Amino acid sequence: MKNAYKKAVWEALERTMNIDNETLTTADIKHLPAIIQKYLHFTGSVGKEKVSNFRAEFVGGIRSKSTEDFMPLKSVQYNFTDKPTRLFYIVAKKKGIPAKGIHLYKDQTAIMLIKIFGLFTVVNAKGKEMNQGETVTLFNDMCFMAPASLIDRNIEWEEIDNITVDAKFTNDNITISARLFFTEKGELVNFSSNDRFETSDGKTYKNFPWITPVTGYTNINGYCLPSGAKLIYRHPDGEFCYGEFDLKSIEYNCKVFR
């Protein structure tokens, strides 16, 4: 799995390493809703390079049922904006048993593969539900971790009020919708979408509203970004938080794999 992850990252890095990233200016964002412009200024994105890719590391916990404890995890991911790509590698432990997984999303196609001991497959997810769901996840990443990418012309915006906007993001033949919630200060504090699917085995998919409330903000590498978030499905009988992630590092416009 790690070799497949590394190969996908190297291919994308080779594709983007010669991109000349211009500075994001106020002229670049003038077509956006006012609260999105405010958010880009709040995060410190204006006046810095536009984003062709980023690398992020997280720690946190994940679980498949509300009755379970969170499995501690570490993850690293690379995202690319020229051709929407999300490459995610995770290491976790459940009751002392190591598990590793990859989420690879490229060319509008997603897979999720999780193995215990690196040998025994417990989840092998793919198909149209995964493709659509990972498009939502990729757009969520753009919103929270790469605000400069919100100038993308493949996003359609609709202002609901002065602190709430709806968005439609299109990647070739897939279009997903989301609602973004801000504070008056310009902080993005929540994201919701009805276009993502829950699965624990990669075989059965259920469509529930998905939200990612932010747990705080932090200054990192000259940016003010969410320090963490919860991953929640809204089940008919209540909210199910299946993941908690805290941002440990982020860097933009990477040239090499590490």
C-alpha positions, 0 to 999 in steps of 0.5 A, a space after each residue: 500500500 505504501 508503495 502505491 501511495 508513494 508512486 502516486 505522489 511522485 507522479 503528481 509531484 513530477 507533474 507539478 514541480 515546474 509550475 510557476 506559482 504566482 502571488 494571490 492578489 485581491 484582484 484574483 478573489 474579487 469574484 468570490 462572495 464577500 465572506 470568502 474574500 474575508 476568509 482568505 484575508 483572515 487565513 493570510 492567503 492573500 499576498 502569498 503564493 497560489 497553491 498547486 499542491 500541499 502536504 499535511 500531517 495529522 494525529 487523532 483518532 478514528 472508529 467505525 462504531 459509536 460504542 468503540 473507543 477511538 483508535 489512535 492514528 497518524 496520517 500524511 497526505 498530499 493534495 494537488 489542485 491542477 488535476 484534483 488529486 488527494 493521496 492519503 496514508 494512515 497508520 493506526 492501532 486497534 487494541 494494540 493491533 496495527 492497521 494501515 490504510 490508503 485513500 487515493 483519489 485521482 482522475 475522478 476515481 477513488 479507492 480506500 484500502 485498509 489492512 491489519 498487520 499490513 496483510 489482511 484486508 478489512 476494507 476495500 472500497 471503490 465505485 461511484 459512491 467512493 468517487 463522489 464521496 472523496 470529491 466531497 472530501 477533497 473539496 473539504 480539504 481545499 476549504 480548510 487547508 488550502 484556502 487559496 484554492 477557492 479561486 478555482 473556476 470549477 466552484 459555483 458560489 451562492 450567498 445564503 447570508 453574510 456568514 453562510 455560502 453554498 458551493 458546488 464543486 465540479 471535477 469533470 463528470 462529478 459535481 458535489 454540493 456543500 454549505 460553509 459556515 463562518 463567523 463574523 471574524 471570517 473563520 470557517 467553522 463548519 462544513 456540511 454536505 449531503 453528497 458523502 457516503 458512510 461505509 465500514 466495509 467498502 460494500 455497503 454505503 449509506 448516505 447521511 449528512 456529513 459535517 466537519 466542525 472546527 475545534 480551533 485555529 492556529 498559526 502555522 507557517 504564516 497562515 491562520 488555519 484550523 488546528 483540528 476538526 471532528 468528522 461527523 455523520 448525522 444519523 437519524 438517531 443522532 450525530 456519530 463522530 467517527 474521527 478527530 484530527 489535529 493538524 501537526 504540519 502543512 507545507 505548500 507547493 512541494 517539490 520533493 517527496 518526504 
